[in-house]
Amino acid sequence: MMKWLFRISSALMAVLFAAPLVWMLVVSIKEEGMKIITVLDWFMPPYSLAVYEEILTTTKLSQWIANSLFVAVIVTVLTVIFAAMAGFALSKVPFRYRTIVFFFILGGLLIPGEATIIPLYQVAKDLHLLNSYSGLIIPALASPVAVIVLKSFFDGVPNDLLESVQIDGGGFWRIFTSIMLPLTRPAMASMAILTFIGSWNNFLWPVPFDHRR
């Protein structure tokens, strides 16, 4: 009984979440000026793709999508790589002031992104990075959340495993690439998904980049 109840509730939740997407798709192919009296009228024919044709022919949508996809992919790859290296260093590599560096990175979470827009823009302008991929990508690579999350996963790897590799002659780079990265693939995949979504949905930072506006 509980099994069927769980299935029915899951199906209802799926329908609930899918309904707005279906409604959005159907409305987008409705002809302009259609009379809507009841809810069913939203889903009744005739249908038309004129809106999509107009968007594709009168705008640079394909270029906009390509730009967003390129920036999101590069930001995701580089952010995960740099965050993994930083997290590994903070977790397993002994060096002076490691705790201070960690709290410095942790303090980055206390600063809202909106507060850094003006100084970041000024720096990008002084470095002649406006209207360039570099100006969109480089500031997005500093992700305190990714560093802290990956460091937490690295902390969970036993030090005895690392010491056994060091006894066999392996250095920190060997430990990082052969031991730590394979063991933390789920965490890296999660951060990659979140980073990609964040970069794809980013609007505030790219908006002022075109100085011709």
N, C-alpha and C positions, 0 to 999 in steps of 0.2 A: 504493500500500500504506500509506504513512504517513498519507494522507488518511483512509482508512477506519479506521485505528488510532486516529487522533485523534477521529473521530466516535464510535467505540465507547467509548473511554475517557471522553469527555464525557457520553455517555448514561449510563454507569455511575455517574459522579459525580453526575449529576442525580438518578438513582434513589436514591443513597445519601443525598443531602441531603433529598429529598422524602419518604423513608420515615417518618421520625419525625412529620412533619406529617400524613401519611395515617393513621398509627397513632393519633395523638392525636384526629383527627376521628372515626375509626371507634369508638374507645373511648368518646368522648363521647356517642354515640347508642346504645350498648349498654344493654339493660335491666339494672337493678340486681339483683344476686344471681345472675347467669349463671355457670354452672360453666365454668371455663377449664381444659382438660386439655392441649391442644396449641396451638401458635402459630396455627394456622388458626382455632381457636375464637374468637379475638379478632375475626375478620373475618366470621364467619358470622351470619346473622339469628337471632332477630328483632331489630329496631331500634326505638328509641323516642326521642322528643324531649322526654320528661318532664323531663329535667335542664334543658334550655333554658327550658321553660315555667316551671319553678320559679324559676329565676334571674331571669327577666324579671318575674315576678309578686310575688316576695318581696323583691327588692332594688331599689336605685335605680341599676341598671347603666346605663340610658340617660342619666341625669343625670351619672353619673361619667364616661362616655365623652365627653359633650358638654363637660364642664368641662375634661377633659384635652385635647381637641381644640382648644378655644378658647385655652387657655393656650399650647399648643404652637405654634399658628399665629401668635399675637401675638408670642411670644418669637422665633420664627424670623424673621419679617418685620423686627422692630425690631433684632434682633441683627445681621442681615446689613446693614441700612442703616447702623447706627452703626459697625460694624466696617469697612465700606467707606469711610466718611468718615474714620475715624481712620487706616486704612491708607493712604489717599490723602494725608492731611496728613503723615504720617510719611515717606512716600516721595517726594513731589513738592513739598510746600510748605516753603520754607525759613523756619525760625524758630529762635530761640535755644533751647538746651537740648533740641534734637530728639533727640539721641542719648541723653541722660539719660532723657527720657520713654520712648523705645523700650525701654531696659533696665529701666525701672521696670515697664512692661507685661510684658516678658519675665520679670521676676521673679515675676509672678503665677502662672506655671506651676510654680514651686517650692513653692507653698503648696497642700497637699491640701485638697480641698473640705470634708472632714470637720472640719478644724481651724477652719473659719469658721462652722460651724453655730450654735454658742452665741452668739457676738457678733452674728451676723446676726439671730438670733431676738430677741435683746434689743433691737436697733435697730428691728426690725419691730414689736415690742411697744410700744416708746416712741413710735413714730410712728402707733400705732393701725392697723396694716396687717394684723393677724391676721384670719383668716377673710375675706380679700378677694382679688380677682384681682390687685390691685396688689402685694400682698405676695408673691405667687407669681411675678409677671412681672418686676418691677423688678430684684431681685437676680440674675436669670438673664441680664440683658442685658450684663453685663460678661464678655466672652469674650476673654481674651488670645489663645487659639488662633486665633480667627477674624481678629483684627486682624493677627497676625503672618503668617498664610497669605495674606491679601489684600494686605498690604504687599509680600510677596515677589513676587506677581504684578504689582503696580503697578511694582515696581522693573524688571521686564522690559520695560516700555513705553519706547521710545526718547524721550529728552528733546527730540530734534529735532522730533518730532511735536507735542509740547506747545508748543515755541517758535513753530512755524508758526501755531498757533491764537492765541497771544498776539500775534503780529505782525498778525493780522487783527482784533485788538481783543477777543478772547475772554478772559474772566477765568478764575479757578480753578474757579468753579462751572460754567462752560460746558465747561471741559476735563473736569471730573469727570463730568458728566451725558452729554456727547456723545461723549467719546473713551474715558475710562477704564472706565466701566461696561459699554459694549458689548463692549470688548475682553476684559474679565475675566468674562464671563457664565459660562463653565464653572467657574471657581473659586467664584463666588458660588453657583452651583447646588449644588456639592459641599458648601459650608459650610451652605447651607440644609438639605440632606438630613441632614447630621450633627447640626445644631442641633435639627431637628425630632425626630429619633430620641432625642437626649439629653434633650430636654424631655419627650417622651412617656414615656420610661422612668424619669424622675426619681421617686424614691420617698422618699429621705431628707429632702429639704427640705419637701415638702408634709405629711409625717406629723405634725409637732408643731404645725401651724398651727391645728388645731381645739383651742382651749383648754378645751373642754368634755370632752375625753377624760380 
